[in-house]
Amino acid sequence: MKSCREIHRLVIEGQDRELGFAERFSMRVHLMICTTCKRFDAQIDLMRQALRRFPGD
Ligand SMILES: [Zn+2]
């Protein structure tokens, strides 16, 4: 089981690169049971969508 810190890192890295199957899998499983990381993932997702509206930053 990965720690929340590792999951946060994967969530952030997932913005820049394609995660491997094992990485995606352990992230999904963790997000299913951990509210803190689920919230973090949602925040990162919102931020990414906001950034996408301002290209060429
Ligand atoms: Zn967590």
N, CA, C, O and the ligand as a Tripos MOL2 file, in Angstrom:
@<TRIPOS>MOLECULE
protein
  229   227    58     0     0
PROTEIN
NO_CHARGES

@<TRIPOS>ATOM
      1 N           0.8380   -1.2050    0.0000 N.3       1 MET1
      2 CA          0.0000    0.0000    0.0000 C.3       1 MET1
      3 C           0.8700    1.2520    0.0000 C.2       1 MET1
      4 O           1.7610    1.3960    0.8370 O.2       1 MET1
      5 N           0.6120    2.1400   -0.9270 N.am      2 LYS2
      6 CA          1.4150    3.3600   -0.9900 C.3       2 LYS2
      7 C           0.9310    4.3660    0.0490 C.2       2 LYS2
      8 O          -0.2210    4.3360    0.4810 O.2       2 LYS2
      9 N           1.8380    5.2540    0.4360 N.am      3 SER3
     10 CA          1.4730    6.2840    1.4000 C.3       3 SER3
     11 C           0.8100    7.4540    0.6620 C.2       3 SER3
     12 O           0.9100    7.5730   -0.5590 O.2       3 SER3
     13 N           0.1310    8.3130    1.4330 N.am      4 CYS4
     14 CA         -0.5350    9.4620    0.8290 C.3       4 CYS4
     15 C           0.4830   10.3400    0.1030 C.2       4 CYS4
     16 O           0.1890   10.8860   -0.9610 O.2       4 CYS4
     17 N           1.6710   10.4760    0.6720 N.am      5 ARG5
     18 CA          2.7000   11.2980    0.0440 C.3       5 ARG5
     19 C           3.0570   10.7510   -1.3410 C.2       5 ARG5
     20 O           3.2190   11.5150   -2.2930 O.2       5 ARG5
     21 N           3.1770    9.4390   -1.4430 N.am      6 GLU6
     22 CA          3.5000    8.8210   -2.7410 C.3       6 GLU6
     23 C           2.3650    9.0310   -3.7430 C.2       6 GLU6
     24 O           2.6010    9.2630   -4.9290 O.2       6 GLU6
     25 N           1.1410    8.9460   -3.2480 N.am      7 ILE7
     26 CA         -0.0100    9.1310   -4.1280 C.3       7 ILE7
     27 C          -0.0700   10.5700   -4.6390 C.2       7 ILE7
     28 O          -0.3530   10.8090   -5.8130 O.2       7 ILE7
     29 N           0.1980   11.5180   -3.7550 N.am      8 HIS8
     30 CA          0.2250   12.9200   -4.1770 C.3       8 HIS8
     31 C           1.2480   13.1120   -5.2870 C.2       8 HIS8
     32 O           0.9920   13.8160   -6.2640 O.2       8 HIS8
     33 N           2.4030   12.4830   -5.1310 N.am      9 ARG9
     34 CA          3.4540   12.6050   -6.1400 C.3       9 ARG9
     35 C           2.9750   12.0220   -7.4700 C.2       9 ARG9
     36 O           3.1990   12.6050   -8.5310 O.2       9 ARG9
     37 N           2.3130   10.8640   -7.3990 N.am     10 LEU10
     38 CA          1.8160   10.2360   -8.6260 C.3      10 LEU10
     39 C           0.7560   11.0940   -9.3000 C.2      10 LEU10
     40 O           0.7220   11.2050  -10.5260 O.2      10 LEU10
     41 N          -0.1130   11.7020   -8.4870 N.am     11 VAL11
     42 CA         -1.1620   12.5600   -9.0510 C.3      11 VAL11
     43 C          -0.5220   13.7100   -9.8220 C.2      11 VAL11
     44 O          -0.9490   14.0490  -10.9260 O.2      11 VAL11
     45 N           0.5150   14.3070   -9.2190 N.am     12 ILE12
     46 CA          1.1920   15.4380   -9.8710 C.3      12 ILE12
     47 C           1.9560   14.9740  -11.1020 C.2      12 ILE12
     48 O           1.8980   15.6160  -12.1510 O.2      12 ILE12
     49 N           2.6700   13.8640  -10.9780 N.am     13 GLU13
     50 CA          3.4330   13.3510  -12.1250 C.3      13 GLU13
     51 C           2.5120   12.9480  -13.2640 C.2      13 GLU13
     52 O           2.8640   13.0600  -14.4390 O.2      13 GLU13
     53 N           1.3140   12.4750  -12.8930 N.am     14 GLY14
     54 CA          0.3620   12.0550  -13.9040 C.3      14 GLY14
     55 C          -0.0870   13.1960  -14.8090 C.2      14 GLY14
     56 O          -0.6300   12.9620  -15.8880 O.2      14 GLY14
     57 N           0.1430   14.4380  -14.3640 N.am     15 GLN15
     58 CA         -0.1880   15.5880  -15.1960 C.3      15 GLN15
     59 C           0.8320   15.7470  -16.3250 C.2      15 GLN15
     60 O           0.5100   16.2470  -17.4030 O.2      15 GLN15
     61 N           2.0480   15.3210  -16.0640 N.am     16 ASP16
     62 CA          3.1370   15.5610  -17.0150 C.3      16 ASP16
     63 C           3.4930   14.3550  -17.8630 C.2      16 ASP16
     64 O           4.0160   14.4960  -18.9680 O.2      16 ASP16
     65 N           3.2090   13.1700  -17.3420 N.am     17 ARG17
     66 CA          3.5920   11.9800  -18.0930 C.3      17 ARG17
     67 C           2.5420   10.8900  -17.9160 C.2      17 ARG17
     68 O           1.7440   10.9170  -16.9800 O.2      17 ARG17
     69 N           2.5640    9.9420  -18.8310 N.am     18 GLU18
     70 CA          1.6730    8.7930  -18.7530 C.3      18 GLU18
     71 C           2.1770    7.8660  -17.6560 C.2      18 GLU18
     72 O           3.3230    7.4180  -17.7000 O.2      18 GLU18
     73 N           1.3240    7.5710  -16.6650 N.am     19 LEU19
     74 CA          1.7400    6.6700  -15.5880 C.3      19 LEU19
     75 C           1.6750    5.2250  -16.0660 C.2      19 LEU19
     76 O           0.8770    4.8780  -16.9360 O.2      19 LEU19
     77 N           2.5280    4.3950  -15.4820 N.am     20 GLY20
     78 CA          2.5090    2.9770  -15.8040 C.3      20 GLY20
     79 C           1.2720    2.3090  -15.2340 C.2      20 GLY20
     80 O           0.5560    2.8880  -14.4170 O.2      20 GLY20
     81 N           1.0310    1.0800  -15.6750 N.am     21 PHE21
     82 CA         -0.1670    0.3760  -15.2190 C.3      21 PHE21
     83 C          -0.1830    0.2100  -13.7010 C.2      21 PHE21
     84 O          -1.1960    0.4800  -13.0550 O.2      21 PHE21
     85 N           0.9320   -0.2300  -13.1360 N.am     22 ALA22
     86 CA          1.0220   -0.4680  -11.6920 C.3      22 ALA22
     87 C           0.8100    0.8340  -10.9200 C.2      22 ALA22
     88 O           0.1550    0.8500   -9.8780 O.2      22 ALA22
     89 N           1.3700    1.9190  -11.4420 N.am     23 GLU23
     90 CA          1.2180    3.2170  -10.7840 C.3      23 GLU23
     91 C          -0.2320    3.6670  -10.7980 C.2      23 GLU23
     92 O          -0.7780    4.0940   -9.7810 O.2      23 GLU23
     93 N          -0.8510    3.5620  -11.9820 N.am     24 ARG24
     94 CA         -2.2610    3.9620  -12.0980 C.3      24 ARG24
     95 C          -3.1370    3.1120  -11.1990 C.2      24 ARG24
     96 O          -4.0540    3.6090  -10.5460 O.2      24 ARG24
     97 N          -2.8370    1.8090  -11.1770 N.am     25 PHE25
     98 CA         -3.6410    0.8820  -10.3890 C.3      25 PHE25
     99 C          -3.5640    1.2130   -8.8980 C.2      25 PHE25
    100 O          -4.5910    1.3160   -8.2270 O.2      25 PHE25
    101 N          -2.3490    1.3770   -8.3860 N.am     26 SER26
    102 CA         -2.2210    1.6460   -6.9540 C.3      26 SER26
    103 C          -2.8020    3.0070   -6.6020 C.2      26 SER26
    104 O          -3.2980    3.2030   -5.4930 O.2      26 SER26
    105 N          -2.7430    3.9510   -7.5450 N.am     27 MET27
    106 CA         -3.3310    5.2520   -7.3080 C.3      27 MET27
    107 C          -4.8580    5.1290   -7.2220 C.2      27 MET27
    108 O          -5.4790    5.6790   -6.3130 O.2      27 MET27
    109 N          -5.4510    4.4060   -8.1710 N.am     28 ARG28
    110 CA         -6.9110    4.2220   -8.1810 C.3      28 ARG28
    111 C          -7.3930    3.5860   -6.8890 C.2      28 ARG28
    112 O          -8.3520    4.0460   -6.2690 O.2      28 ARG28
    113 N          -6.7010    2.5040   -6.4930 N.am     29 VAL29
    114 CA         -7.1080    1.7830   -5.2850 C.3      29 VAL29
    115 C          -7.0300    2.7120   -4.0790 C.2      29 VAL29
    116 O          -7.9250    2.7310   -3.2330 O.2      29 VAL29
    117 N          -5.9480    3.4800   -4.0140 N.am     30 HIS30
    118 CA         -5.7810    4.3990   -2.8870 C.3      30 HIS30
    119 C          -6.8800    5.4650   -2.8960 C.2      30 HIS30
    120 O          -7.4470    5.7860   -1.8510 O.2      30 HIS30
    121 N          -7.1780    6.0100   -4.0720 N.am     31 LEU31
    122 CA         -8.1860    7.0660   -4.1670 C.3      31 LEU31
    123 C          -9.5710    6.5640   -3.7630 C.2      31 LEU31
    124 O         -10.4160    7.3370   -3.3120 O.2      31 LEU31
    125 N          -9.7930    5.2620   -3.9310 N.am     32 MET32
    126 CA        -11.0970    4.6970   -3.5650 C.3      32 MET32
    127 C         -11.3040    4.7020   -2.0610 C.2      32 MET32
    128 O         -12.4340    4.8000   -1.5830 O.2      32 MET32
    129 N         -10.1990    4.5960   -1.3100 N.am     33 ILE33
    130 CA        -10.3440    4.4590    0.1380 C.3      33 ILE33
    131 C          -9.8880    5.6880    0.9120 C.2      33 ILE33
    132 O         -10.1510    5.7930    2.1100 O.2      33 ILE33
    133 N          -9.2150    6.6120    0.2540 N.am     34 CYS34
    134 CA         -8.6410    7.7480    0.9740 C.3      34 CYS34
    135 C          -9.2840    9.0610    0.5310 C.2      34 CYS34
    136 O          -9.0700    9.5140   -0.5930 O.2      34 CYS34
    137 N         -10.0680    9.6660    1.4130 N.am     35 THR35
    138 CA        -10.7640   10.9090    1.0890 C.3      35 THR35
    139 C          -9.7890   12.0550    0.8750 C.2      35 THR35
    140 O          -9.9950   12.8950   -0.0010 O.2      35 THR35
    141 N          -8.7320   12.0900    1.6690 N.am     36 THR36
    142 CA         -7.7520   13.1760    1.5450 C.3      36 THR36
    143 C          -7.1600   13.2100    0.1460 C.2      36 THR36
    144 O          -7.0960   14.2650   -0.4850 O.2      36 THR36
    145 N          -6.7290   12.0540   -0.3350 N.am     37 CYS37
    146 CA         -6.1060   11.9980   -1.6570 C.3      37 CYS37
    147 C          -7.1330   12.2100   -2.7610 C.2      37 CYS37
    148 O          -6.8180   12.7720   -3.8100 O.2      37 CYS37
    149 N          -8.3560   11.7630   -2.5230 N.am     38 LYS38
    150 CA         -9.4080   11.9650   -3.5150 C.3      38 LYS38
    151 C          -9.6460   13.4620   -3.7130 C.2      38 LYS38
    152 O          -9.8010   13.9440   -4.8350 O.2      38 LYS38
    153 N          -9.6690   14.1780   -2.5900 N.am     39 ARG39
    154 CA         -9.8610   15.6220   -2.6360 C.3      39 ARG39
    155 C          -8.6700   16.2870   -3.3330 C.2      39 ARG39
    156 O          -8.8400   17.1970   -4.1440 O.2      39 ARG39
    157 N          -7.4740   15.8210   -3.0060 N.am     40 PHE40
    158 CA         -6.2630   16.3640   -3.6270 C.3      40 PHE40
    159 C          -6.3050   16.1510   -5.1410 C.2      40 PHE40
    160 O          -6.0050   17.0580   -5.9170 O.2      40 PHE40
    161 N          -6.6810   14.9480   -5.5400 N.am     41 ASP41
    162 CA         -6.7620   14.6150   -6.9680 C.3      41 ASP41
    163 C          -7.7610   15.5320   -7.6730 C.2      41 ASP41
    164 O          -7.5080   15.9990   -8.7830 O.2      41 ASP41
    165 N          -8.9020   15.7870   -7.0180 N.am     42 ALA42
    166 CA         -9.9200   16.6510   -7.6120 C.3      42 ALA42
    167 C          -9.4000   18.0790   -7.7560 C.2      42 ALA42
    168 O          -9.6820   18.7520   -8.7480 O.2      42 ALA42
    169 N          -8.6340   18.5400   -6.7530 N.am     43 GLN43
    170 CA         -8.0760   19.8940   -6.8120 C.3      43 GLN43
    171 C          -7.0900   20.0340   -7.9530 C.2      43 GLN43
    172 O          -7.1200   21.0170   -8.6930 O.2      43 GLN43
    173 N          -6.2130   19.0420   -8.0960 N.am     44 ILE44
    174 CA         -5.2190   19.0620   -9.1700 C.3      44 ILE44
    175 C          -5.9330   19.0570  -10.5230 C.2      44 ILE44
    176 O          -5.5250   19.7420  -11.4600 O.2      44 ILE44
    177 N          -6.9850   18.2850  -10.6010 N.am     45 ASP45
    178 CA         -7.7410   18.1850  -11.8430 C.3      45 ASP45
    179 C          -8.3550   19.5380  -12.2030 C.2      45 ASP45
    180 O          -8.3080   19.9620  -13.3580 O.2      45 ASP45
    181 N          -8.9320   20.2100  -11.2070 N.am     46 LEU46
    182 CA         -9.5150   21.5330  -11.4160 C.3      46 LEU46
    183 C          -8.4570   22.5180  -11.8860 C.2      46 LEU46
    184 O          -8.6830   23.3120  -12.8000 O.2      46 LEU46
    185 N          -7.2850   22.4490  -11.2340 N.am     47 MET47
    186 CA         -6.1950   23.3550  -11.5620 C.3      47 MET47
    187 C          -5.7380   23.1350  -13.0020 C.2      47 MET47
    188 O          -5.4750   24.0830  -13.7410 O.2      47 MET47
    189 N          -5.6510   21.8500  -13.3830 N.am     48 ARG48
    190 CA         -5.2140   21.5250  -14.7370 C.3      48 ARG48
    191 C          -6.2090   22.0730  -15.7640 C.2      48 ARG48
    192 O          -5.8180   22.6040  -16.8030 O.2      48 ARG48
    193 N          -7.5070   21.9340  -15.4510 N.am     49 GLN49
    194 CA         -8.5160   22.4400  -16.3720 C.3      49 GLN49
    195 C          -8.4520   23.9560  -16.4800 C.2      49 GLN49
    196 O          -8.6480   24.5180  -17.5580 O.2      49 GLN49
    197 N          -8.1750   24.6210  -15.3540 N.am     50 ALA50
    198 CA         -8.0600   26.0740  -15.3600 C.3      50 ALA50
    199 C          -6.8490   26.4970  -16.1790 C.2      50 ALA50
    200 O          -6.9260   27.4480  -16.9570 O.2      50 ALA50
    201 N          -5.7310   25.7960  -16.0080 N.am     51 LEU51
    202 CA         -4.5080   26.1290  -16.7390 C.3      51 LEU51
    203 C          -4.6880   25.9400  -18.2310 C.2      51 LEU51
    204 O          -4.1140   26.6710  -19.0380 O.2      51 LEU51
    205 N          -5.4950   24.9460  -18.5910 N.am     52 ARG52
    206 CA         -5.6930   24.6430  -19.9960 C.3      52 ARG52
    207 C          -6.3930   25.7970  -20.7160 C.2      52 ARG52
    208 O          -6.2820   25.9470  -21.9330 O.2      52 ARG52
    209 N          -7.1210   26.6140  -19.9370 N.am     53 ARG53
    210 CA         -7.8180   27.7490  -20.5370 C.3      53 ARG53
    211 C          -6.8700   28.9000  -20.8400 C.2      53 ARG53
    212 O          -7.2280   29.8320  -21.5600 O.2      53 ARG53
    213 N          -5.6550   28.8340  -20.2870 N.am     54 PHE54
    214 CA         -4.6770   29.8880  -20.5300 C.3      54 PHE54
    215 C          -3.4120   29.3000  -21.1300 C.2      54 PHE54
    216 O          -2.3990   29.1640  -20.4440 O.2      54 PHE54
    217 N          -3.4670   28.9550  -22.3950 N.am     55 PRO55
    218 CA         -2.2990   28.3270  -23.0190 C.3      55 PRO55
    219 C          -1.1450   29.3010  -23.2020 C.2      55 PRO55
    220 O          -1.3420   30.5160  -23.2110 O.2      55 PRO55
    221 N           0.0480   28.7660  -23.3450 N.am     56 GLY56
    222 CA          1.2340   29.5850  -23.5610 C.3      56 GLY56
    223 C           1.6240   30.3560  -22.3240 C.2      56 GLY56
    224 O           2.0420   31.5090  -22.4230 O.2      56 GLY56
    225 N           1.5020   29.7630  -21.1880 N.am     57 ASP57
    226 CA          1.7450   30.3870  -19.8830 C.3      57 ASP57
    227 C           3.1850   30.8350  -19.6780 C.2      57 ASP57
    228 O           3.5200   31.3740  -18.6220 O.2      57 ASP57
    229 ZN         -4.1900    9.0900    0.7830 Zn       58 ZN58
@<TRIPOS>BOND
     1     1     2 1
     2     2     3 1
     3     3     4 2
     4     3     5 am
     5     5     6 1
     6     6     7 1
     7     7     8 2
     8     7     9 am
     9     9    10 1
    10    10    11 1
    11    11    12 2
    12    11    13 am
    13    13    14 1
    14    14    15 1
    15    15    16 2
    16    15    17 am
    17    17    18 1
    18    18    19 1
    19    19    20 2
    20    19    21 am
    21    21    22 1
    22    22    23 1
    23    23    24 2
    24    23    25 am
    25    25    26 1
    26    26    27 1
    27    27    28 2
    28    27    29 am
    29    29    30 1
    30    30    31 1
    31    31    32 2
    32    31    33 am
    33    33    34 1
    34    34    35 1
    35    35    36 2
    36    35    37 am
    37    37    38 1
    38    38    39 1
    39    39    40 2
    40    39    41 am
    41    41    42 1
    42    42    43 1
    43    43    44 2
    44    43    45 am
    45    45    46 1
    46    46    47 1
    47    47    48 2
    48    47    49 am
    49    49    50 1
    50    50    51 1
    51    51    52 2
    52    51    53 am
    53    53    54 1
    54    54    55 1
    55    55    56 2
    56    55    57 am
    57    57    58 1
    58    58    59 1
    59    59    60 2
    60    59    61 am
    61    61    62 1
    62    62    63 1
    63    63    64 2
    64    63    65 am
    65    65    66 1
    66    66    67 1
    67    67    68 2
    68    67    69 am
    69    69    70 1
    70    70    71 1
    71    71    72 2
    72    71    73 am
    73    73    74 1
    74    74    75 1
    75    75    76 2
    76    75    77 am
    77    77    78 1
    78    78    79 1
    79    79    80 2
    80    79    81 am
    81    81    82 1
    82    82    83 1
    83    83    84 2
    84    83    85 am
    85    85    86 1
    86    86    87 1
    87    87    88 2
    88    87    89 am
    89    89    90 1
    90    90    91 1
    91    91    92 2
    92    91    93 am
    93    93    94 1
    94    94    95 1
    95    95    96 2
    96    95    97 am
    97    97    98 1
    98    98    99 1
    99    99   100 2
   100    99   101 am
   101   101   102 1
   102   102   103 1
   103   103   104 2
   104   103   105 am
   105   105   106 1
   106   106   107 1
   107   107   108 2
   108   107   109 am
   109   109   110 1
   110   110   111 1
   111   111   112 2
   112   111   113 am
   113   113   114 1
   114   114   115 1
   115   115   116 2
   116   115   117 am
   117   117   118 1
   118   118   119 1
   119   119   120 2
   120   119   121 am
   121   121   122 1
   122   122   123 1
   123   123   124 2
   124   123   125 am
   125   125   126 1
   126   126   127 1
   127   127   128 2
   128   127   129 am
   129   129   130 1
   130   130   131 1
   131   131   132 2
   132   131   133 am
   133   133   134 1
   134   134   135 1
   135   135   136 2
   136   135   137 am
   137   137   138 1
   138   138   139 1
   139   139   140 2
   140   139   141 am
   141   141   142 1
   142   142   143 1
   143   143   144 2
   144   143   145 am
   145   145   146 1
   146   146   147 1
   147   147   148 2
   148   147   149 am
   149   149   150 1
   150   150   151 1
   151   151   152 2
   152   151   153 am
   153   153   154 1
   154   154   155 1
   155   155   156 2
   156   155   157 am
   157   157   158 1
   158   158   159 1
   159   159   160 2
   160   159   161 am
   161   161   162 1
   162   162   163 1
   163   163   164 2
   164   163   165 am
   165   165   166 1
   166   166   167 1
   167   167   168 2
   168   167   169 am
   169   169   170 1
   170   170   171 1
   171   171   172 2
   172   171   173 am
   173   173   174 1
   174   174   175 1
   175   175   176 2
   176   175   177 am
   177   177   178 1
   178   178   179 1
   179   179   180 2
   180   179   181 am
   181   181   182 1
   182   182   183 1
   183   183   184 2
   184   183   185 am
   185   185   186 1
   186   186   187 1
   187   187   188 2
   188   187   189 am
   189   189   190 1
   190   190   191 1
   191   191   192 2
   192   191   193 am
   193   193   194 1
   194   194   195 1
   195   195   196 2
   196   195   197 am
   197   197   198 1
   198   198   199 1
   199   199   200 2
   200   199   201 am
   201   201   202 1
   202   202   203 1
   203   203   204 2
   204   203   205 am
   205   205   206 1
   206   206   207 1
   207   207   208 2
   208   207   209 am
   209   209   210 1
   210   210   211 1
   211   211   212 2
   212   211   213 am
   213   213   214 1
   214   214   215 1
   215   215   216 2
   216   215   217 am
   217   217   218 1
   218   218   219 1
   219   219   220 2
   220   219   221 am
   221   221   222 1
   222   222   223 1
   223   223   224 2
   224   223   225 am
   225   225   226 1
   226   226   227 1
   227   227   228 2
@<TRIPOS>SUBSTRUCTURE
     1 MET1         2 RESIDUE 1 A MET
     2 LYS2         6 RESIDUE 1 A LYS
     3 SER3        10 RESIDUE 1 A SER
     4 CYS4        14 RESIDUE 1 A CYS
     5 ARG5        18 RESIDUE 1 A ARG
     6 GLU6        22 RESIDUE 1 A GLU
     7 ILE7        26 RESIDUE 1 A ILE
     8 HIS8        30 RESIDUE 1 A HIS
     9 ARG9        34 RESIDUE 1 A ARG
    10 LEU10       38 RESIDUE 1 A LEU
    11 VAL11       42 RESIDUE 1 A VAL
    12 ILE12       46 RESIDUE 1 A ILE
    13 GLU13       50 RESIDUE 1 A GLU
    14 GLY14       54 RESIDUE 1 A GLY
    15 GLN15       58 RESIDUE 1 A GLN
    16 ASP16       62 RESIDUE 1 A ASP
    17 ARG17       66 RESIDUE 1 A ARG
    18 GLU18       70 RESIDUE 1 A GLU
    19 LEU19       74 RESIDUE 1 A LEU
    20 GLY20       78 RESIDUE 1 A GLY
    21 PHE21       82 RESIDUE 1 A PHE
    22 ALA22       86 RESIDUE 1 A ALA
    23 GLU23       90 RESIDUE 1 A GLU
    24 ARG24       94 RESIDUE 1 A ARG
    25 PHE25       98 RESIDUE 1 A PHE
    26 SER26      102 RESIDUE 1 A SER
    27 MET27      106 RESIDUE 1 A MET
    28 ARG28      110 RESIDUE 1 A ARG
    29 VAL29      114 RESIDUE 1 A VAL
    30 HIS30      118 RESIDUE 1 A HIS
    31 LEU31      122 RESIDUE 1 A LEU
    32 MET32      126 RESIDUE 1 A MET
    33 ILE33      130 RESIDUE 1 A ILE
    34 CYS34      134 RESIDUE 1 A CYS
    35 THR35      138 RESIDUE 1 A THR
    36 THR36      142 RESIDUE 1 A THR
    37 CYS37      146 RESIDUE 1 A CYS
    38 LYS38      150 RESIDUE 1 A LYS
    39 ARG39      154 RESIDUE 1 A ARG
    40 PHE40      158 RESIDUE 1 A PHE
    41 ASP41      162 RESIDUE 1 A ASP
    42 ALA42      166 RESIDUE 1 A ALA
    43 GLN43      170 RESIDUE 1 A GLN
    44 ILE44      174 RESIDUE 1 A ILE
    45 ASP45      178 RESIDUE 1 A ASP
    46 LEU46      182 RESIDUE 1 A LEU
    47 MET47      186 RESIDUE 1 A MET
    48 ARG48      190 RESIDUE 1 A ARG
    49 GLN49      194 RESIDUE 1 A GLN
    50 ALA50      198 RESIDUE 1 A ALA
    51 LEU51      202 RESIDUE 1 A LEU
    52 ARG52      206 RESIDUE 1 A ARG
    53 ARG53      210 RESIDUE 1 A ARG
    54 PHE54      214 RESIDUE 1 A PHE
    55 PRO55      218 RESIDUE 1 A PRO
    56 GLY56      222 RESIDUE 1 A GLY
    57 ASP57      226 RESIDUE 1 A ASP
    58 ZN58       229 GROUP 0 **** ****
